[in-house]
């Protein structure tokens, strides 16, 4: 048994569920998927058994759009660490970061920082409820592991199955929360209208602007107009979509502003930092609410975000990512056409998902993962591109993908 499998076997005995994140469970992918890494640089990862892989899968679950171990960011953060990361006093970096994010999102006026997206969504929901003075939540998309989110699945039909992750378990979720949260489907205006007609007591709408499906601006505008009219707090969860197509939240592309926006993942390029950005009249209502955590005040996250934003702005990273995404989609479609394979590639910018007829998403994910591992490539049916994915690496990936999809087409 290799080092990865030995350590994973031990981990499953002493860490709940084996690790801290579902998306990093090696059993989700392939038999020989490496569980642990020694180092990472650019878009390449060295596992603990010494093997080097090119990451054409999740790139730190969407966090590292500027590549792993970006030398400029790491150098800046190292200098900050040497000065001390925590003290009894506050760090100045969070003030600078707040100013930067507010300037980028000129509809906003206040921020609150956390270290994870789940924490940020909890903060946003609390503030949203305070502002609207109503508790019921309407969700669209993926928003974490909270009881208020999972409670949507307390109904007979698991409605969250259509919101990214299927079969989310509700063990331990208070059954009294049934109907405290409701859902509607992305880009489905009828779904939203039916939902609000059945629920006239909604206080907060939290939604992803986009993930793999480009949002219909009319759909987004209708929700903005409705929530404003009914004094419902509108939250855009942009943990995943932020900084990939725009310098900031994706809503800037559509010129439709929420009451609160959640930014994370790419914000710190691998360092833990998330931000809740909102309108003053909304955020200020929560001044008396007890919201805080010790490590939200650490210096590293804010410093990493400041340097990451500086590099993004200097290099126009979101422009390159959009071009990479367009190139990737075109090449994938050419392979499908070449081998007469029925399928598609969905998504916008640098977050993409493959779809093939007559094979489930789960089967496709595991097949690609298994086949690409033979060429030292980490792959899935979903890909988060980064600026580190250069032309040479892309050509190598597509050379193997061409052969793998041709092989698959003969099986189905």
Beta strands, then each sheet from edge to edge (+ up, - down):
strand 1: 37-41
strand 2: 44-47
strand 3: 52-56
strand 4: 110-114
strand 5: 136-140
strand 6: 181-183
strand 7: 202-207
strand 8: 233-238
strand 9: 260-263
strand 10: 274-278
strand 11: 343-348
strand 12: 351-356
strand 13: 377-379
strand 14: 382-384
sheet 1: 1+ 2- 3+ 13+
sheet 2: 4+ 10- 9+ 8+ 7+ 5+ 6+
sheet 3: 11+ 12- 14+
end
